[in-house]
C-alpha cells in the first residue's frame, strides 16, 4: 500500500485534499486521505465529507427504483403523471417524456439553467415554472444530452410520491440502511454550521471559497459524504444479493449496458443512472469499468467499478483542478492494484493504419461544438484541410472509416501536435443531422462521443443584425455578483456567436437562426440544440440563454 501513497504524493500537484480508496465486494482494501481541508491546514481524514456533485444522481436513481419496486411508478410512465404542473412547450409535437428517458439523459429537456443552479433561494416550483417558459431541446429519446434539470425533476417525483422532502427520503431510505453519513447543505448558512464536518473548497490558486450551488439538489448540488460513503454504496453494485436498498435485479438493471442501436461501438453512453464506456482501457479479463462522476466548480468525485472483477475505486477532491488529477490518480492506482492480481490494463494509443482514398468534398463543411468551430475545406491540391482556431491539419481517411489529422504549420509544435495527433473524427448522420464523433486518446485511455454538428450559417443580415452588440448581464448569484460578464454577440466571417466570461473562463457559443426571436446553440450533445430567445420590452432588447437574462446596451 505504500506504493499507492507514493503515487498520490507524486501526482497530487496543487490539489489541496483528496480521499481515494479501493473496495472489493465486502471491505475496503485501500484508503488514503491526502492533504488538508481548510485554510487552517486541518489534515484530511476519514470522517471529513466532501461534495460529490453528480454522484448524487446515483442516490436519486436508487430512490426512483425503490418506488418502482413498490409499484408506485414504472420507468415508462410520463414524468408529467407525477408532476402535473409541468408543461414544457416545444417547436415540435411530442408525446411523452418517460422516467426512463430522464434516467438515461435522453429526455429532450434543457440541460442547465444557471439562474437556478447558482441560486440558493430558488424552489422546485420555480424550476418547473422556468421549464414551462423554456423550450424542449429535441424529441425525447433522440439525443443523449446530460441534463441536470431533468434529473432534478426525478427528485420532485420522489417527493410527490413519498410525501418526504428529497433530503429526508435519501436519509431514511438510503443513508440509514447503508449506515453511511450523507448531508445536503443547500445554502451558505448550512455549510457554515457544519464546518467541523465538511471540507472547504479551494480554487486552483489555493484560495478558500464557498461553492455557490442551489436548486438542482437531486442532480448533484450540495451533497456531502465521505469516501466510506461512496465505497459502501459501491459494494451494493459489486454484490447486489447482499445489500439493503433494492432487489438484486434492480441493481442489475442499473448495470445493464444500453445496446448499440443508438451508439457506435465503445461510444460513451448512459444507462439507468450509470455511465458506460467513459473508460475503455479494459480487456476481456477485466470486463467493463462503469460508474458515475461528479463535479461542482471546486469539488470533484468519481465512482467506478469492475462488475466482473468485483472491485471498484472512488475518489473525492476539494480543489478546482481535482478532476484532472483525480482521473490520473485513479488510473495509476488501479493499474498498480490490478498488477497484484496479475492483470495488466491495455495502454491505448492511435494505431497506425493504411489510408484510403476519399472524396474530400463530402466532408468539406463547417462543424460547431460548444466553444469550438471546426472548418473543413478542400484546398487547391484537392486535399481536405481541417482548421480549428489557428491550427491546421491535413485530413486523411483511415481504413476503419475514421478521419485522422496530420498537423501542419504551427500545429506541429509539441504543445499542439500532441493533442491533434491523439484525435480521430468520424462523420455520420443522426436524425438527418450531419455530425462528427470524436475519439480522444489520453493517458492510455480513449473516449468516443458525438460532439460537432454541421453549422448552418444565417442566410441574410435580417436574421442576426438586431442581436449583434454588447450586453449587460441582469442575472445575479450570491447577492450582487453577475453570473456572466463582458457579454457580446458577434458576427464574424459568416459565423454568429455569443461570448462571455463565466467563472473566469471564456465561454463561446455558436448560434444558428431558428426562427424569429429564437437562436439555436450549435453543436451536438449537452448544452446544444437549446434555444436562446430574444424579447423586447419598452424599446429594450433582452437575450435569454441558459436561463441567464442579458440586456443589449450598445451595437
N, C-alpha and C positions, 0 to 999 in steps of 0.2 A: 504493500500500500504506500510505502514511502515514495516509490517512483511516481505514483499518481500525484502526490503532494508536490513533488518537484516540478512536474509538468504544469500544475496550476500556478505555482510561484513564477515560473518562467514565462508563461503565456498571459498572465493576468493583465499586464500593461497598466493602463490608468484606471482600470475598474476598481472601485473602492471596496466593494464587497461582493463575494459570490459564494453561494451554497450549492454544492454539487454532490450527487450520490448515485450509486447503482443498487438495484434491488433484484432479487430473484422472486420466486413465487411466494416465499414465506418470510423473508427477512432482508434487511438492508445489509449488503455485503461490503459497501464502502460509502463513507460520507466524509465531507470536509467542509469547513467553514472558514473561508479566507477573508482577511481584511477587516474593515470597520463598517459601522452602520450609522455613524453620526459625526458631527463636527467636533465632538469631544473625544473622538478616536476610540469609542467603545468597541471592543472586539466583536466581530460577528460570531454568532453562536447558534446552537440547535434550536433554541426557543425563540429566536428573533424571526419575525414574519416580514416577508417582502410581498409586494404586489405581483400578482400572477397574470394580470391583463386578460387576454382572451382565453387562457386556460379555464377561466370561469365558465366558458361555453360547455366544457365537459360536465360541470355540475348541472347546468341548465338542461343539457341533453338527457342526463340521467333523470332529472325531475320529470321531464316530458314522458320518458319511457316508463317511469313509475306510474304515472297517471294512465298511460296506455294499458299497463298490466292490470290496473284496477277497473278497466272497462269504461273509463271516463272520457276517452278520446281515441281516435285512430289516426295514424300518420297520414292518411289520405283525406282527412277532414279539411275543409276550408277553414283557414285561421279566423275568418270573419264569423264563423259559427260561435266562437268563444270571445270575439271582440266585435260585437255588433255595431259599435260606433265607428269602426274602421271602414273607410271607403276611399281607396286611393284612385284618383282619376287617371286616365291614360289617353294617349293619342291613337289607341287601337282597342279593339274589343278583346276582352279576356274573360275566361270562365271563372276559375277559382285559383287561389294560392294555397297550396296544401302545406300542412305542417312538415311533410317530408321535403317539399321544395325548400322550405326555410332551413331545415336541418342540414341540407346539402348545399346551401348557398346558391340555389338556382331559382330564387323566388321572383326575380324581376323588380324587387323593392329597392329603392335607392340605398346606397351603401352607407354613407355618413352624412350627418348634419352637424357641422361644427358648433352651431349655436346651441345645440343640445349636449353634445359630447363634452364641451368645455364650460358648461354652466351647471353649478351645483344646485341651483334653485328650481330647475325645471322638473316637471312631473311627467308621469307616463301619459296623463291626459293631454298634456301639451305636445308630447311626442306624437300621439295619434292625430291631434289637430294639425301638426306640421306635415305629417304624411298625407293627410286629407287635402292639403293645399300644395302638395308636390305632384309629381307625375311618375307613373310606373316607368321603369327603365327599358325593360324588354318583356316579352311574353314569358310567363312562368315556365320553367324547365327548358329554356333555350340557351342561356348563357350562364356559365359559372362566374359569379361575381360576389366575392366575400362581402357580406352585409352585416354591420353591427346593428343597424336599425331593425332589420328583420329579426335578428336573434333576440333583441330586446323585447320584441312582441311575444316571443315564447315565454319570457318571464311574466309578461302580462297575462298570458293564458294560464300559467301556473297559479298566479294569484287569483284569477277569476274562478278557476275550478276548485282550488283548495280552500279558498277563503283566508289564506295566510299571506302576509307580506313575503315577497321573494326571499328576503334575508332570513325570515323566521322559518320558511319552508326548507331552505338549504340547511339551516342549523338542526332542525328536528328530524329531517328525513335523510340527510347525507352525512353531515359532520358528526352528529352524536352516534349514529350506528357505527361509523368508522373509528370513533374515538380520536378524532383529529380536531385541531383548532382552526377555524376559519372565521375571519371577521370582515364585514363590509363596513367601511368607514366612508360615508358618502360625501362628507364635506370637511372643510379645514378644521372646524371645531372638533369633530370626531377624531381626526388624526392627531391633533394636539393633545387630546385627552388620553391617547394611548401611545405616547412617545416612548414609554418604558417597555413596550412590547413590539414595536414595529421599527423597521429600518427607515431612515430618512432617504431622500432622493438626491442624487449627485449629478451635476452637469458634467460634460466631458472635461471641463476645466477644474473639476473638483469642488465646485460651489454647492452648498446645501440649499435645496429649493423644495417647494411643495408641488406635487403633480396636481394640476387643476383639472379634474375629471368629474363628470356629473351623471347625467340621466341614464346612460346606457349600461346600467349595473349588470343585468343578466348577460350582456355581451362581453363584459370584461373591464369595468372601471371600478376601482376602489376595493377590490377583493384582495385580502391578505391571508397568507398561510405560510407554513414552514416547509422546509424541504421534506420533513417527515410526512406532512400532509399530502404532498404530491406523490411520494413513494408509496404511501399506504393506499391511496386511490389507485395507483398503478397496479398494485397486487390484485385488485379486483379484476383487471383485464387479463393479467397473467394466469390467474386461477379462478375463472368465473364460477366454478362449482362451490367455492368456499369463500363467499363474501355475502354481506348482509343487505345489499342495495337492490339488486334486480335478480330476476330469474337468469340462469346461465345463458339461455337463448337470446335474451335481450342484449347482454354484453357481446354475444356472438354477432348479433345484428349490427352493432356499432363497428365491429371489426371486419365486417363483410365489405370487401373491396368492390366499388362500382365497376360494372363491366366496361368493355372498351367501346360500347356503342357510341358514346358521346366524346370519346377521348382517343388520342394517339397512344401507342404502346409506351408505357412508363411515364405518361404525362401526369403532372400534378393533378390530383383530384380530391374531392371531399365527399366522404360517405356520411353516415348518420353520426355527425359530431366528431369525426376523426379524419385527419389528413392521410393521404397515401401518396407515395412517390415524391415526397419532398426530399428524401434521402435515398438515392439509388445506388450507393456504393455497397451493395449487398450481393449475395450469391445464393445458390440453391441450399447450401448448408445453413445459412442464417435465416432465410426467408425474409419477408418484408420487414422494414423498420417503420413503424407507423406511430401516430400520436397527434399532438397539437402543440402550438406555440402561443405565447402571449407577450404583448408589448404595450406598455404605456409609453410616455415620452422618455421616462428615465429608468423604469424598471422593466426587466425582460426575463422571460422564463421559457423553458422548453420541457416537454414531456414525451419521450419516445421509448418504444419498447419493441422487442422481437417476440411476437406470439409463439413462434416455432421454437425458440431457444428458452423461453420462459425467463427472460431478463429484460431490464429496462434501465434507463438513465434519465435523470431530471436535473435541471439547474435553475437557480433564481439569482438575478443580479440587481443591484441598486443604482447602476450608473448608466448614463445616456449611451455610452459606447458598448454596453454589455452584450448586445445581441451578437455582434461580430465575434467578440472574444468568447462568448459562451458557446457559439457554434463550433469554433475551432477546438475549444477545450473538450466539448462533448465527443467529437470525432476522435481526438487524440487519446482520451481516456478509454473510450470504447475499444479502440484498436489494441491498446495495451491489455485491457481486461480479456478480450477475446483470444489473445495470444496464449493466455494461461489455459485456455481450453483448446489450444491447437487450431484456432480458427483465424484465418487471415482475411481481412476485408480487401476487396479489389481497390485498386487505385486508378480511377478512370481519367483518361485524357483524350483529346481529339485524335481519333485513329487516322493514320494515313490511308488514303484510298485513291483509286483512279478517278479521273474526272471524265465526264461525258459531255457531248455536245448538247447545246440547248438553244432555243430561240430567245435571245435576251429581251426582245420586245414584249414577251409575255409577262415579264416581271418589272418592266420599267414603269413604276408607279411611285407615288408619294405615300408613305405609310406613317401614321401617327400613333404614339402611345403617350401615356402620362409623362410629360416633361421632355419628350424627345420626338424629333421628326427624322425619319429615315427616307432619304431621297434616292431612288434607283433610276438611273438613266443610261442610255446606250451612247457610247462615245463614237468617234469617227472610225475607230477600228472595229466597230460592231461588238464591243465588249460591254458587259454590264458593270457599271460602276455604282457603288453604294456610298453615299455621303451622309454622315451623321455629325452635325455641327461642323467642325473644321477638319474632321478625319475622313479620308477617302480610302476605299478598298476596292480591289478587283473582286468580282463575284464569280465563282465557278460552281458548276453543278456536280455534286458527288454521285457516285454510283447508287447510293442509298436514297437519292432524291433530295437530300439536304443541300442547302447552299452554303458554301464556305467562303470566308472573306480572306483576302490576301492584302495586308496593309500596303498602302502607297504613301510616299512622301513623309510628312510628319507623323503619320500613324505608325511608321516603322519604329519610332522611338520606343524603348523598352516599356516605359510607363503606360503607353497606349497600346503598343503591339501585343502585350500580354493579354489584354482584355479582348482585343479584336480576334486574335488567334484562337481564343477559347470560346468563341461564339459561333453557333451554326443557326441558320434560318431555314424554315420550312414553309413555303407558300401553300395556302389551302383556301377553301371556301366553306364558311359556316353560315347557314341561313341566308344564302345569296350575298354574303359579305366577304370580300377579299381580305384575308388575314395572314399574318406572319407569326408562326410559332418561333420561339427562341429556345435553343438548347445551350445552356450556360454551364461550362465546366469550371469548377473552383474547388481547391483543396482535395482533389481526388474524387469529388462527387460531381453529379450533374443534375439539373432540373429542367423539365420541359414545360412550357406554358405558352398559350397564345397571348401575345402582348400588343401587337400592332394591327391596325386595320387601315384599309385604303382611305386616304384623306380626300374629302370632297370639297374642293375649293368653292368659295362663293362665286356665283355666276356674274353678278354685277354689283356696282357700288351701293345700290339701294339696300342690299342685303346686310351691309355691315357699317355703312357710313355713320349712322346715328350713335352707335355704341363705342366707336373708337375715341379714346381720350383717357384722361386721368380721373381716378376715382378715390373717394374717401370712404373708409370702412365705418359703418354705423353700428355694427355688431360688436359687443364687448364681452370680455370674460374676466372674472376675478376683479370686478369693480370697474376701474377706468381703462384698463388695458384693451387696446384694439386687437381684434383677432387677426386681421390682416393689416399690413402697412404698405405704403407706396404701391398701390394697385393701379394697373393700367390695362386697357385693351388696345392692342396694336394690330395694324395691318401692314405686313411687310413681305414683299416678294411673292404676293399671291396667297399668303397664309395669314389667318386671323387667330390671334391668341390672347389669352388672359395671363397676366403675370403679376405676382405679388411676392411679398416676403412673409413666410409663416414659420414660426419657431426658429428664426434666424437662418432659414433655408429658403432659397428661391423656388417658388412654385410656378411652373409654366404649363398651361393647359391650352391645347389647340381646340379651336371652336369651329363647328360647322353650322351653317344656316339650316335650321329645321323647318320653321315656318315663321310667320310674322310674330315677333316678340319672343321667339324661342330659339336657343342655340344649343346644339348637342356637343358634349365633350367627346373629342375624338379619341380613338384607341380601342382596345379590347380588354374586357375583364373589369376588375374592381375600379370604381370611380369613373368609368367611361360610359358612353351612351346616355348619361344623365343629362337632363335638360336644365340649362341656365335660362332664367326668364327676365324679360325687360318689362318694367311698368313705368307709367307716367303719373305723377301727382303734382298738381299746382305748378305745372310747367317744368318740373324737375324729372330727370331720368334716374331710375333705380335698377340695379342689376343684382339678381339673387343667384348665388352659386354655392352649392353645398350648404345651403341654409344661411349663408352669410349675405347680409344686405349691404350693398355699396351704392353711394350716390356719385353720379358723374359731376365733376367740379370744373373741368375745362376740356376743351378739344385736344 
